[in-house]
Amino acid sequence: MSDENTDDSRKYSETIGTRLTPQTKQKFDNYREENELGKTKAARRLIKQSLDKEVRRQMQLPSSAVGL
């Protein structure tokens, strides 16, 4: 069974709520529908992808740019 289909709710320690603009909500709903995901799974996936992308971007910065 893939990780995508398992009930992994016990791995999480905190619930975080947020408010979205109507435009962002529409984009979020479109993403959920295109990927056949529930709200929680979609939000979790988008947050993880964004954070992973940011970490990769930061790791590519020259060390002299870190203090800027």
N, C-alpha and C positions, 0 to 999 in steps of 0.2 A: 504494500500500500504506500502511495507517495505521501510526502509531507503535506502536500496541498489538501489532501482529503482527511487528514487526521484531526481529532479534536484536541487541540493543543492549548486550550484555554488555561490550563493549570500552570503554564509557563509564564504567565503575565501577572504583574503585581499591582498594576494601577490602571484605572480608567481615566482617560483624558477627554473632556468634551470641548467642542469648539463651535463657533458660529461662522457661517459662510455667507458671502455676498450671493445674491441670486445668480450672478454669472459663474462664480466658482462652484456653486451647488449644481448648476446645469452641467458643467464640465465633469464634476465628480459623478453625477448620475450617468452621464454618457460613458465614462470610464467603467463604471460598475456594470452597466448593461453590456458593453462590448466584451467585457471579460467574464461575464456571468458570475459576479461576486456579490455577496452581501455587503452592507455598509461597513461593518467592522473589518472584514477581511480586506476590502478595498482600501480603507483608510490605513490599516496596518501596512499593507503592501506599498502604498504610495509614500508613506513616511519612511519606511525602510529604504526604498529605492532612492529617495531624495537624500537621506543621510549618507548612504553608501556612496552616492555620486559626489556629495560635498567632501567627504573624507578623501576620495580619490583625487579630487581637484586640489585639495590642500596639500596632499603628498607630492603633487607635481610642481608646486611653487618652488622657486629657488629659495634657498635658506636665507638670503639677504632680504627677501620680501616678507618674511614672517613677521618682523617687527613693525612693518608699515601699517 
